[in-house]
Amino acid sequence: MKTLISNTLIINEGRSFIGSVLIDGNIISSIIEGDLNIDTSTFKRIDASGKWLIPGAIDDQVHFREPGLTYKGDIWSESRAAVAGGITTFMDMPNTNPQTTTLEALEWKFKRAAAVSVTNYSFFFGGTNDNTSLISKIDKKRVPGIKLFLGSSTGNMIVDNEKSLNRFFGDADMLIAVHAEKEDIIRRNKEQYMAQYGSALDISYHSLIRSEEACYASSSEAVALAKKLGTRLHLLHLSTRKELDLLDQGTFSERMITGEVCVHHLLFCDDDYQRLGNRIKWNPSIKTKADRDALRKALNDDTIAIVATDHAPHQIHEKEGSCLTAASGGPLVQHALPAMLAMASEGIFTKEKVVEKMAHHPADLYGIDRRGYIREGYYADLVLIDPEQSTTVTKKNLLYKCGWSPFEGKTFPNSVWKTFVNGQEIYSNEKIVDNFVGMEVKYL
């Protein structure tokens, strides 16, 4: 049966207008602007009056923890949280156990997601100092890019060998996505503060240790190498005002150096450490209000290409301790879109800008096949937002396996009412249809 979503405010490609969308199978077959002039008796009709219809969000940076770290989260649990938050496609990072640094480990993830993911899925290949020989064997139609860790976040996945870096940047002929923090600067800062104040440093030191200098030094080196070798470079989770000068300007499709910002770097600043403590400890660290405001401005003026989550769940006990021992990262996929739309309601962004940065631009940047837009012939990955129904985050309504959120107690002025993945209504009124799995994303 075809499904008609009728009388909704469609937010798409910089416009907002009242209309209806007809879904046939897994594809958008028609977009009707204004009043309906067709016989709807043969359709399943969803009256979406007063609701907003947007394309499903695409999150290019998640850590769903499978395989090997599934006590924190797994593909099934975290994809369910994602679909409840209006995210219909994710790209998972390689720092699992085993790491996704072999073709066999990559294929395992694809097979696992095909069996359990309720959203569409894709996986980065992880580069190391020792696996450059695999570059030519990576299928560019299946993999969004190669992820390189240029900082200390993931131990032995650091790529710091000059020969290996030149191979990845020069020979991969595909997007290189980097976590950029300079390890020797981080180490120097850590030693300095420990010498002054001891090892029991509280969270306020985190952004001083993993500093602007550490971020910019690593990012600027990556950009210089990319420009030298003609590499398509994407700087993940930008956190500083200074790094913005490294990004290309001009026509989006022609940019070789692009960047993303994560929701937590747009929402929080170091003033929030006192209130939220280690719950907002991420790498790169959350920095100053001036940095946060500069990132917001850069999103609005299109200097920054996309918004992601860096969803990285840990058990709550792992978030305890000093800033040197507490785990970095936190769960975000269930509330990233409501948080961004809440900022839009405050006038920080427009709702059209949120859709652009969370759906349109991720699809364009990675060259995703027929996703990220409400267009005829595209996959029906769609989200209905209720702008009048507020959402209060409580432990009871969390779907994360780790069971906590930095947003606990927060009320957003909107809610995700329904989420469609490939034309199927997978989430509705806080309930998930579990007998459906997403599709593997393909790249043009």
C-alpha positions as CSV (number, residue, x, y, z in Angstrom):
1,M,0.0,0.0,0.0
2,K,1.2,3.5,-0.8
3,T,1.5,6.0,2.1
4,L,0.5,9.6,1.8
5,I,1.8,12.1,4.4
6,S,-0.6,15.0,4.0
7,N,-1.0,18.7,4.9
8,T,2.4,19.0,6.5
9,L,5.0,21.8,6.5
10,I,7.7,20.5,4.2
11,I,11.1,21.9,5.1
12,N,13.5,21.1,2.2
13,E,16.2,22.7,0.1
14,G,15.9,26.1,1.8
15,R,12.1,26.3,1.5
16,S,9.2,25.7,3.8
17,F,5.7,25.1,2.3
18,I,2.5,23.2,3.0
19,G,2.2,20.1,1.0
20,S,2.0,16.3,0.9
21,V,4.4,13.5,0.1
22,L,3.4,10.2,-1.5
23,I,5.5,7.1,-0.7
24,D,5.5,4.1,-3.0
25,G,7.4,1.2,-1.5
26,N,10.8,2.7,-0.4
27,I,10.7,5.6,-2.7
28,I,9.2,9.1,-2.7
29,S,6.9,9.0,-5.7
30,S,5.2,12.4,-5.6
31,I,5.6,15.8,-3.8
32,I,2.4,17.8,-3.9
33,E,2.5,21.5,-3.0
34,G,-0.6,23.1,-1.7
35,D,-4.1,21.4,-1.6
36,L,-4.6,17.8,-2.6
37,N,-6.3,17.2,-5.9
38,I,-6.0,13.4,-6.0
39,D,-8.0,10.4,-4.9
40,T,-6.5,9.3,-1.6
41,S,-8.9,6.3,-0.9
42,T,-6.3,3.7,-2.0
43,F,-3.5,5.1,0.2
44,K,-2.6,4.8,3.8
45,R,-3.1,8.4,4.8
46,I,-1.2,10.1,7.7
47,D,-2.7,13.5,8.5
48,A,0.3,15.6,9.5
49,S,-1.4,18.9,9.9
50,G,0.6,21.1,12.2
51,K,3.7,18.9,11.8
52,W,7.0,19.5,10.0
53,L,8.3,17.0,7.4
54,I,12.0,16.9,6.9
55,P,14.5,14.5,5.3
56,G,16.0,12.0,7.8
57,A,19.2,13.2,9.4
58,I,22.5,11.7,8.3
59,D,25.1,11.4,11.0
60,D,28.6,10.9,9.6
61,Q,30.3,10.3,13.0
62,V,29.1,7.7,15.5
63,H,30.8,5.1,17.6
64,F,28.2,2.3,18.0
65,R,30.8,0.2,19.9
66,E,30.3,-3.1,18.0
67,P,32.2,-5.4,18.0
68,G,34.0,-5.8,21.2
69,L,32.7,-2.9,23.3
70,T,29.0,-3.9,23.3
71,Y,28.5,-3.3,27.1
72,K,28.6,0.4,26.2
73,G,26.3,0.1,23.1
74,D,25.8,-1.9,20.0
75,I,24.5,-1.4,16.4
76,W,20.9,-2.6,17.4
77,S,20.6,-0.5,20.5
78,E,22.1,2.7,19.2
79,S,20.4,2.6,15.8
80,R,17.1,2.4,17.7
81,A,18.1,5.5,19.7
82,A,19.1,7.2,16.4
83,V,15.8,6.5,14.7
84,A,13.9,7.8,17.7
85,G,15.9,11.0,17.2
86,G,15.2,11.4,13.5
87,I,18.5,10.1,12.3
88,T,17.9,7.6,9.5
89,T,21.5,7.0,8.3
90,F,24.8,6.6,10.3
91,M,28.5,6.2,9.5
92,D,30.3,4.3,12.2
93,M,33.9,4.9,13.1
94,P,36.6,2.2,13.2
95,N,37.9,2.3,16.8
96,T,36.1,-0.9,17.9
97,N,37.6,-4.2,19.1
98,P,38.9,-5.5,16.7
99,Q,39.5,-2.2,15.0
100,T,38.0,-1.8,11.5
101,T,41.5,-1.7,9.9
102,T,41.2,-4.8,7.8
103,L,38.8,-5.7,5.0
104,E,37.6,-8.7,7.0
105,A,36.7,-6.5,10.0
106,L,34.9,-4.1,7.7
107,E,32.9,-6.8,6.0
108,W,31.9,-8.2,9.5
109,K,30.4,-4.8,10.4
110,F,28.4,-4.7,7.1
111,K,27.0,-8.1,7.7
112,R,26.1,-7.4,11.3
113,A,24.3,-4.1,10.5
114,A,22.4,-5.9,7.7
115,A,21.0,-8.2,10.4
116,V,20.2,-5.7,13.2
117,S,20.3,-2.0,12.2
118,V,16.9,-0.3,12.1
119,T,18.5,2.6,10.2
120,N,20.6,2.9,7.1
121,Y,24.3,2.2,7.8
122,S,27.8,2.7,6.6
123,F,31.3,2.3,8.0
124,F,34.6,4.1,7.7
125,F,37.8,2.2,7.2
126,G,40.5,2.9,9.8
127,G,44.0,3.8,8.7
128,T,47.1,2.9,10.7
129,N,50.8,3.2,10.3
130,D,50.8,-0.4,9.0
131,N,47.9,-0.9,6.7
132,T,48.5,1.4,3.7
133,S,48.8,-1.6,1.4
134,L,45.0,-2.0,1.7
135,I,44.2,1.5,0.2
136,S,43.6,0.2,-3.4
137,K,41.3,-2.6,-2.2
138,I,38.7,-0.4,-0.5
139,D,35.4,-0.3,-2.4
140,K,34.6,3.4,-2.8
141,K,31.0,2.6,-3.6
142,R,30.5,1.2,0.0
143,V,32.9,3.2,2.2
144,P,32.5,6.9,2.9
145,G,36.2,7.5,3.5
146,I,39.3,6.6,5.5
147,K,39.4,7.7,9.1
148,L,42.8,8.8,10.5
149,F,43.3,9.6,14.2
150,L,46.1,12.2,14.4
151,G,45.7,12.5,18.2
152,S,45.8,10.3,21.2
153,S,42.1,9.4,21.5
154,T,42.4,5.8,20.4
155,G,45.8,4.6,21.4
156,N,47.5,2.5,18.7
157,M,45.3,3.8,15.9
158,I,47.3,7.0,15.9
159,V,48.8,7.6,12.4
160,D,52.0,9.6,13.0
161,N,54.5,8.0,10.5
162,E,55.3,10.4,7.8
163,K,55.5,7.8,5.1
164,S,52.1,6.3,6.0
165,L,50.5,9.8,6.1
166,N,51.9,10.5,2.6
167,R,50.5,7.2,1.3
168,F,47.0,7.9,2.7
169,F,46.9,11.5,1.6
170,G,48.5,10.9,-1.7
171,D,47.2,7.5,-2.9
172,A,43.8,6.9,-1.4
173,D,41.8,8.9,-4.0
174,M,38.9,9.1,-1.6
175,L,37.9,11.3,1.3
176,I,40.2,11.4,4.3
177,A,38.4,12.2,7.6
178,V,40.7,13.2,10.5
179,H,40.6,13.6,14.3
180,A,43.2,16.2,14.6
181,E,44.9,16.9,18.0
182,K,48.6,17.2,18.4
183,E,49.8,14.5,20.8
184,D,53.1,16.2,21.9
185,I,51.2,19.4,22.8
186,I,48.6,17.5,24.8
187,R,51.4,15.6,26.7
188,R,53.3,18.8,27.4
189,N,50.1,20.5,28.8
190,K,49.3,17.5,30.9
191,E,52.8,17.4,32.4
192,Q,52.6,21.1,33.2
193,Y,49.3,21.0,35.0
194,M,50.1,17.8,36.9
195,A,53.4,19.3,38.1
196,Q,51.5,22.4,39.3
197,Y,48.4,20.8,40.8
198,G,48.9,17.0,41.0
199,S,47.1,14.2,39.1
200,A,43.6,14.8,40.6
201,L,42.7,17.5,38.0
202,D,39.1,18.3,37.7
203,I,37.2,18.6,34.4
204,S,38.0,22.3,34.1
205,Y,41.5,21.4,33.1
206,H,40.4,19.2,30.2
207,S,40.1,22.1,27.7
208,L,43.4,23.5,28.9
209,I,45.2,20.2,28.3
210,R,43.5,19.4,25.0
211,S,43.8,23.0,24.0
212,E,43.2,25.2,21.0
213,E,46.9,25.0,20.2
214,A,46.8,21.2,20.1
215,C,43.8,21.3,17.8
216,Y,45.1,23.9,15.4
217,A,48.6,22.5,15.2
218,S,47.3,19.1,14.0
219,S,44.6,20.5,11.8
220,S,46.9,22.9,10.0
221,E,49.4,20.2,9.4
222,A,46.7,18.0,7.9
223,V,45.5,20.8,5.7
224,A,49.0,21.6,4.5
225,L,49.6,18.0,3.5
226,A,46.2,17.7,1.8
227,K,46.8,20.9,-0.2
228,K,50.3,19.6,-1.2
229,L,49.0,16.2,-2.4
230,G,45.5,17.3,-3.7
231,T,43.6,15.3,-1.0
232,R,39.9,15.6,-0.3
233,L,40.1,16.3,3.5
234,H,37.3,16.5,6.0
235,L,38.1,17.9,9.5
236,L,35.9,16.1,12.1
237,H,34.4,17.8,15.2
238,L,35.9,21.2,14.9
239,S,36.1,22.9,18.3
240,T,38.0,26.2,17.9
241,R,37.5,29.5,16.3
242,K,41.1,29.4,15.0
243,E,40.6,26.3,12.9
244,L,37.8,27.9,10.8
245,D,40.4,29.8,8.8
246,L,41.7,26.5,7.5
247,L,38.5,25.6,5.6
248,D,37.8,26.2,2.0
249,Q,35.2,28.8,0.9
250,G,33.2,29.1,-2.2
251,T,31.0,26.6,-4.0
252,F,30.3,23.7,-1.8
253,S,30.8,21.0,-4.4
254,E,34.3,22.4,-5.3
255,R,35.7,22.5,-1.7
256,M,38.6,20.2,-1.1
257,I,39.0,21.1,2.7
258,T,35.7,20.8,4.6
259,G,34.8,20.6,8.3
260,E,32.0,19.5,10.6
261,V,30.9,20.6,14.0
262,C,29.2,18.5,16.6
263,V,26.1,19.3,18.5
264,H,27.8,19.5,21.9
265,H,30.4,22.1,20.6
266,L,27.5,24.2,19.4
267,L,25.5,23.9,22.6
268,F,28.0,23.9,25.4
269,C,31.0,25.9,26.4
270,D,33.6,25.6,29.2
271,D,31.3,27.5,31.6
272,D,29.1,24.3,31.5
273,Y,31.8,22.1,33.0
274,Q,30.8,23.3,36.5
275,R,27.2,22.3,36.0
276,L,27.6,19.0,34.0
277,G,31.1,17.9,34.9
278,N,32.5,14.8,33.1
279,R,29.2,14.2,31.3
280,I,30.4,16.8,28.7
281,K,33.9,15.5,28.5
282,W,34.7,14.9,24.8
283,N,37.8,14.8,22.7
284,P,38.3,17.4,21.3
285,S,37.3,19.2,24.4
286,I,34.5,21.7,24.7
287,K,36.1,25.1,24.7
288,T,35.3,28.8,25.3
289,K,32.0,30.7,24.7
290,A,33.9,32.7,22.0
291,D,34.8,29.4,20.3
292,R,31.2,28.2,20.6
293,D,29.8,31.4,19.2
294,A,32.3,31.4,16.3
295,L,31.3,27.8,15.4
296,R,27.6,28.8,15.4
297,K,28.4,31.8,13.1
298,A,30.5,29.5,10.8
299,L,27.6,27.1,10.5
300,N,25.2,30.0,9.5
301,D,27.6,31.4,6.9
302,D,28.4,28.0,5.5
303,T,32.0,27.9,6.4
304,I,31.2,24.7,8.2
305,A,29.7,22.0,6.0
306,I,27.8,19.7,8.3
307,V,26.6,18.9,11.9
308,A,27.3,15.5,13.4
309,T,27.1,13.9,16.9
310,D,30.3,12.0,17.6
311,H,27.9,9.7,19.6
312,A,30.3,7.7,21.8
313,P,28.5,6.0,24.7
314,H,30.3,4.9,27.9
315,Q,28.8,3.4,31.0
316,I,28.2,6.1,33.6
317,H,30.9,4.7,36.0
318,E,33.4,5.2,33.3
319,K,32.7,8.9,33.3
320,E,33.8,9.3,36.9
321,G,37.1,10.4,38.2
322,S,39.5,13.2,37.3
323,C,39.8,14.8,33.8
324,L,42.7,12.5,33.2
325,T,40.9,9.2,34.0
326,A,37.2,9.8,33.1
327,A,36.3,8.5,29.7
328,S,35.8,11.0,26.9
329,G,32.6,10.9,24.9
330,G,28.9,10.6,25.4
331,P,25.5,9.5,23.8
332,L,23.8,12.0,21.6
333,V,21.9,10.4,18.6
334,Q,18.5,10.4,20.3
335,H,18.5,14.1,21.0
336,A,20.8,15.8,18.5
337,L,18.0,16.8,16.1
338,P,15.7,18.1,18.8
339,A,18.6,20.0,20.3
340,M,19.4,21.7,16.9
341,L,15.7,22.5,16.3
342,A,15.5,23.9,19.8
343,M,18.4,26.3,19.0
344,A,16.5,27.2,15.8
345,S,13.5,28.1,17.9
346,E,15.8,30.4,19.9
347,G,16.9,32.2,16.6
348,I,20.4,30.8,16.6
349,F,19.8,28.9,13.4
350,T,16.8,28.6,11.1
351,K,15.0,25.3,10.8
352,E,16.0,25.3,7.1
353,K,19.6,25.6,8.0
354,V,19.3,22.7,10.4
355,V,17.9,20.5,7.7
356,E,20.7,21.6,5.3
357,K,23.5,20.8,7.7
358,M,22.1,17.5,9.1
359,A,20.6,16.0,5.9
360,H,21.4,17.9,2.6
361,H,25.1,18.6,3.1
362,P,26.1,15.2,4.5
363,A,24.5,13.6,1.5
364,D,26.3,16.0,-0.9
365,L,29.7,15.9,0.8
366,Y,29.9,12.1,0.7
367,G,28.1,11.6,-2.6
368,I,25.4,9.4,-1.1
369,D,23.0,7.8,-3.5
370,R,19.4,9.3,-3.3
371,R,19.3,10.3,0.3
372,G,19.3,13.5,2.3
373,Y,16.5,15.3,0.4
374,I,12.8,15.2,-0.1
375,R,12.8,14.6,-3.9
376,E,10.9,12.3,-6.2
377,G,12.8,9.2,-6.9
378,Y,14.8,9.4,-3.6
379,Y,14.6,6.9,-0.8
380,A,11.8,7.8,1.6
381,D,13.9,8.6,4.7
382,L,11.6,11.1,6.4
383,V,11.0,12.6,9.8
384,L,7.8,14.2,11.1
385,I,8.5,16.8,13.8
386,D,5.8,17.9,16.3
387,P,6.8,21.5,17.0
388,E,4.2,21.9,19.7
389,Q,4.9,18.7,21.7
390,S,7.8,19.2,24.1
391,T,10.3,16.5,25.0
392,T,11.7,16.1,28.4
393,V,14.8,13.8,28.6
394,T,14.5,11.3,31.4
395,K,16.2,8.0,32.2
396,K,12.9,6.3,31.5
397,N,12.7,7.4,27.8
398,L,16.4,6.9,27.0
399,L,17.1,4.2,24.4
400,Y,20.9,4.2,24.8
401,K,22.4,1.0,26.2
402,C,24.5,3.1,28.5
403,G,21.4,4.5,30.2
404,W,22.3,8.1,30.6
405,S,22.4,11.4,28.7
406,P,24.0,14.8,29.2
407,F,20.6,16.2,28.5
408,E,18.8,14.5,31.4
409,G,16.2,16.9,32.8
410,K,16.4,19.1,29.7
411,T,13.1,19.9,27.9
412,F,13.2,20.6,24.2
413,P,10.2,22.5,22.7
414,N,9.7,19.9,19.9
415,S,9.6,16.2,19.5
416,V,10.1,13.5,16.8
417,W,6.6,12.2,16.1
418,K,7.3,9.7,13.3
419,T,10.4,8.4,11.5
420,F,10.3,6.6,8.1
421,V,13.3,4.6,6.9
422,N,13.1,3.5,3.3
423,G,9.4,4.2,3.2
424,Q,8.6,2.2,6.4
425,E,7.2,3.8,9.5
426,I,9.8,2.6,12.0
427,Y,9.2,5.0,14.8
428,S,5.9,6.5,15.9
429,N,4.7,8.0,19.2
430,E,7.7,6.8,21.2
431,K,7.5,3.2,19.8
432,I,9.8,1.4,17.5
433,V,9.0,-1.3,14.9
434,D,11.8,-3.8,15.6
435,N,11.2,-6.3,12.7
436,F,12.8,-4.0,10.1
437,V,16.4,-3.3,9.2
438,G,17.9,-0.5,7.2
439,M,19.9,-0.6,4.0
440,E,23.6,-0.3,3.3
441,V,24.3,3.2,2.0
442,K,25.8,3.4,-1.5
443,Y,28.1,6.2,-2.8
444,L,28.1,7.7,-6.3
